[in-house]
Structure formats: C-alpha cells, structure tokens
Amino acid sequence: MTWALMELSQHPDKQDRLRKELLEVSNGEDASYDELMNELPYLDAVTREIFRVHPPVEQIDRIVRL
C-alpha cells in the first residue's frame, strides 16, 4: 500500500485517472466486492504494475544442506 501511494503521489495524472474511475463506479457510496473486481480495470492495472515494480518478496534465500 505504501508503494502504491508513493507512486501515485509522483504521478498525479495517473492518480486523477484512478480517482475518476473509482468515483464513476461508486457514485459516492462504498463499492461492492463485485464492482471492485469487475468494473475497475485501471485499478487492476495499477495494482499489477505496483507489484511488478515493487514485488512483495524481493529475494528468497535458499541453503543447500548435504
């Protein structure tokens, strides 16, 4: 979440586009789960890009023991 907020703060045009999409779907009310999953393609794209650029787990160390 922190990375998403940081990236959106550095790209105000993307933040405005995401805000418009959210307001169109919600109409001033809380969006349902179905609306969040099916009617917000830009939110999905932003989320996937944040995970691509800032993966939750950067590296997993493995140790071989014989």
N, C-alpha and C positions, 0 to 999 in steps of 0.2 A: 504494500500500500504506500509506503514511504517513497519508493522509487517512482511509482505512478504519479504521485502528487508532485514530486520534484520535476519529472519530465514534463508534465502538463504545465507547470509554472514556467518552464523555459520555452514552451511553445504555445503562446496564447491563442493562436489561430486554431490549433487542434483542440484546445480546451473549450473554445467557443463552439466549435462544431459538435463536440461531445455534449456540451450543455444543451444545445438546441435539440439534439436527438433525444436526450433524456426528458426535456420539457414537453416535446411533442407526444411522447408515449405516455407520460404520466398524467398530463392535464392537471397538474397541481396536486395530485394525490400520490400516495405510495404505489409504485408499480408492483404488480404481482410477479410471482416467480416465472410464470409462463411468458409474460411480457418481457422480462429481463432476458430470458433465454432465446426468445424467438423474434423479437421486434427491435433489437438493438445491435445491428451488425457493426456499427462503428465502435461501440463499446467492446464488442468481441475482438475486433481488430486491434484496438488499443491494448487490451489485456494481453493478447497473444504477443504483441510487439514488446511490451514491458517484460514479459517472461523470456523472450528471445534475447533481449539486450541485457537484462539483469536476471539471470537464472537463479531460482531459489537455492540451489546447491551448486556451487561453482566447481567443486572437485571432491571426489571420494577417494581417499587413500586406501589402498589395498596392500596387505602384507602377506607374502607367501611364506608359509612355515612348512618346513620339511620334517 
